[in-house]
Amino acid sequence: MKVFISYNSADKDTARLVAGKLAESGVDIWFDKWRLRPGDSITGGIESGITDCDAFILVWSTNAQQSNWVDTELRAALRKRVDDASFRVIPLMLDRTRLPTLVADYRGFEVTKHSDLEGIASQIIGNDDVLENATRLQTRLLELIVNEFPETDAIRSLFCSRCASDSLTPRVIHDPMSNEPIYEIVCNRCGCMCRTPVHDPQGDA
């Protein structure tokens, strides 16, 4: 699931919290502060973000109503909604400012305090996506372990490379061919086995 978050800079704190709550659940977020780097095209990034997303969250307030950028993003989202009935437009109302006519028909949420956002994020994601999100988070963890740490790094011994379990049993065995010591780690959950030669500090001299 990919979500685009539209907001006025005056509401950036709330928008950032919304983005964070959704990201914690494994949702792919288009949030300008995270996606646009110095020198990137703002209009190009916004167009690409809306085109690729599955849902558009409108952080609505008096500030948003007066924002030309929010208006531009909303128009692009509504055009996409005409062509794609599965595309969702979700207003988050921070105050009593009247929603635009074309948005008022979509179910949204009133945000009265920041503690509301966790429950709102859960409803946006939906219970059916819990397993998918858990799988995505686990996959991401494994990617970080594999990509960021070499095989000789000790952190690779903390998680199973297949299921991310931390229930591991390390032991030293000997290679039947060379009789060299080998460090073997067995996952107690899935049985995955990882082997690496035992590092001999004296051998580096």
QUITABEL-V902420 format. One record per residue. RES is the residue in three letters. SS is DSSP state (h for helix, s for strand, l for the rest). Layout:
RES;SS, RES;SS
//
This chain:
MET;l, LYS;s, VAL;s, PHE;s, ILE;s, SER;s, TYR;l, ASN;l, SER;h, ALA;h, ASP;h, LYS;h, ASP;h, THR;h, ALA;h, ARG;h, LEU;h, VAL;h, ALA;h, GLY;h, LYS;h, LEU;h, ALA;h, GLU;h, SER;l, GLY;l, VAL;l, ASP;s, ILE;s, TRP;s, PHE;l, ASP;h, LYS;h, TRP;h, ARG;h, LEU;l, ARG;l, PRO;l, GLY;l, ASP;l, SER;l, ILE;h, THR;h, GLY;h, GLY;h, ILE;h, GLU;h, SER;h, GLY;h, ILE;h, THR;h, ASP;h, CYS;l, ASP;l, ALA;s, PHE;s, ILE;s, LEU;s, VAL;s, TRP;s, SER;l, THR;h, ASN;h, ALA;h, GLN;h, GLN;l, SER;l, ASN;h, TRP;h, VAL;h, ASP;h, THR;h, GLU;h, LEU;h, ARG;h, ALA;h, ALA;h, LEU;h, ARG;h, LYS;h, ARG;h, VAL;h, ASP;h, ASP;l, ALA;l, SER;l, PHE;l, ARG;s, VAL;s, ILE;s, PRO;s, LEU;s, MET;s, LEU;l, ASP;l, ARG;l, THR;l, ARG;l, LEU;l, PRO;l, THR;l, LEU;l, VAL;l, ALA;l, ASP;l, TYR;l, ARG;l, GLY;l, PHE;s, GLU;s, VAL;l, THR;l, LYS;l, HIS;l, SER;l, ASP;h, LEU;h, GLU;h, GLY;h, ILE;h, ALA;h, SER;h, GLN;h, ILE;h, ILE;h, GLY;l, ASN;h, ASP;h, ASP;h, VAL;h, LEU;h, GLU;h, ASN;h, ALA;h, THR;h, ARG;h, LEU;h, GLN;h, THR;h, ARG;h, LEU;h, LEU;h, GLU;h, LEU;h, ILE;h, VAL;h, ASN;h, GLU;h, PHE;l, PRO;l, GLU;l, THR;l, ASP;l, ALA;h, ILE;h, ARG;h, SER;h, LEU;l, PHE;l, CYS;l, SER;l, ARG;l, CYS;l, ALA;l, SER;l, ASP;l, SER;l, LEU;s, THR;s, PRO;s, ARG;s, VAL;s, ILE;s, HIS;s, ASP;l, PRO;l, MET;l, SER;l, ASN;l, GLU;l, PRO;s, ILE;s, TYR;s, GLU;s, ILE;s, VAL;s, CYS;s, ASN;l, ARG;l, CYS;l, GLY;l, CYS;l, MET;s, CYS;s, ARG;s, THR;s, PRO;s, VAL;l, HIS;l, ASP;l, PRO;h, GLN;h, GLY;h, ASP;h, ALA;l
//
